[in-house]
Each structure stands twice: as C-alpha cells, then as structure tokens.
C-alpha cells in the first residue's frame, strides 16, 4: 500500500522541499512528559530511561531480566520509536524488595538516568504529552518557504493522521488485519493481535480524516460533529452554536473522527453519513473490530503543535522542537513541511 492510500491528502499544499529524517538516532529525540509527582517511597521503583535504537518492549524485557522479575512486573506509559533517541519512564513492582542492581540492563543502547520509589505503578497512557526534537538533514528547499509553512503549521495545526509506522512496511499490518477479519478470527499471539487491531482501527480513522481534509472540513466543526478538547477523551455533539465556539479558533477544541468499535458512530447528519460510508467500504474490518470487543471512541482530527520552534544549525539542516499530545505522530507534522527522501515507513 502506498503512503497516499494509508494517509491522505496534505492540508497545507505541496511539500516545500525534501530532507532526511533519522539518519542517526539523535536526529529523532522524544522525551516523555509525565505530570506525576513521585513520592520517593512505596513498592514501585520508577526508572527514567534513555534508549537509543531500542524499542520499548525490548527495554522492558532487559530491565525485567536484570531485576530478576517477571516481565509483567515492568510497566510503561507508552511505546516509543525504536529508530530514535528516547527518554521515558518505566516502573518495577518490587513488593517487600530492595532496589535491584540493574547494571546488566545498561549498555550503549540503554541508560538509567534517574530512579525513584512511588506507591503506584506506571499506568499505560499516564503521560500527558511527548516532547520532540527533530533534525532534518540533507535539507533542500527555500528557507523563506519553509519558514512560512512552519508559521502556518504553528497557527493552524495539521491533520492528525496515524503515521506510516502504525501500518508496517507497505501496509503489511492492514493486509494482516484484512486477512484475519475476512476469516472472523483473532491472532492467538497477544502482541500481533494488538498490532493488527490497532492498524485496522487507525486505517479507518485515516480514511475518514482524508475525506475531511479533501473537503477542507478537518479543522472546522459541522453540525453533527462530535467535539473534543485537545487533552480529553470525552466529546460532545456540535449544534449550530457549538460550531462558532471561539475555542475552535484557538486550537483548544476540535472535531473528532471515529476509532471503530461496537455500535454505530454517535455523530449525526453529513458527518455520520461519511463515517458510515467508510465503515461500509471495509465491512469486514469494521465488524471484526466490534466483535473483538473494541469500544467506539473518538480522536481529534486536528493536531495542535505545542511550543513549535525551529532554527538552522547548518544551511542544509533544520531543527524542529515541539510538543504533541499522547498517541500523535511527529511525522504528521513533518509531512506537511517536506518530503522525506528515501524513507516511507518511519
């Protein structure tokens, strides 16, 4: 599957040039933002970990082995990119145990930067945001055009597409979802099951968002929309009054799209018709997601970019810094700026 099939049209016009991202791990840095005050005591040991070219699941396995505990005793808030330099929290459940020696987990790809005790374990989704520092190298493009596009992105946000990495090489995870959905089966392996369900759900969301981008309605409310605040999972219906809410203008409130699950979309009018049309176009996946016990949820269509700043360390290097809500993709920002030369699956 191509990028256009998995994502959709850009909102701000053709890319302003080309660049390379992730030539080295340091070009893609992610810092988890966690608004939890650690108490310094309790049966959970929290670890602030720096990873280089290492995925979150493998880091958890290494920490569990070094601590001599089952993997289920290790928790983390979210998955981070493998091909990157990332810093995130893990927690170890150690009831009645002292802090273990964890040197065996560390090497050039994993370093433990900080440790603290706490009364509770780290829950999935507990982090409030992710901070990104991206270096675009081998940059080709007019600086004036790049600066103007970045100003536009800062002021208007970008479509909140799920990134290509969600779908696997050439959309392999979507193909896998279709195969299992066609048979009405779920993969026995938990990790594969989670990956394919997520890919199927993300693909349908991207299809809806692509239609809204093409119609220039991705960043504005319509009667029948379901609206949500940037950092909230709850939503409410939009009538005529809600469509003029000033919080839409300041990128605090947004229209949402469906994350498929049991039940029909609670949207109304033309919005509901669009979402049902997408579901009907992939009936096996839509039914498969509902049968798997997924609940119908919503995701904001517009992605606001927090604290966006940029500079040019070298004539052919552009460095970006910004903060995104959890579950959102930095590559959705880059895609509205430049083409990534020779890279399609990051």
Secondary structure, DSSP 8 states (H G I E B T S, - for coil): --HHHHS---SS-S-SEEEEE-SSGGGEEEEEE------S-SSEEEEEEEEES--HHHHHHHHHHHHTS-GGGEEES----SSSEEEEEEEEE-TT------GGG-BTTEEEEEEEEESS---TT---EEEEEEEEEEEEE-HHHHHHHHHHHHHH-EE----GGGT-GGGHHHHHHHHHHHHT---SSHHHHHHHHHHHHHHHHHHHHHHHHHTT-TTS--TT-EEEETT-S--EE--TTGGG-HHHHTTSEEEEEEE--BS-----HHHHHHHHHHHHHTHHHHHHHHHTT-B-EEEESEE--EEEEEEEEETTEEEEEEEEETT--HHHHHHTT-EETT----
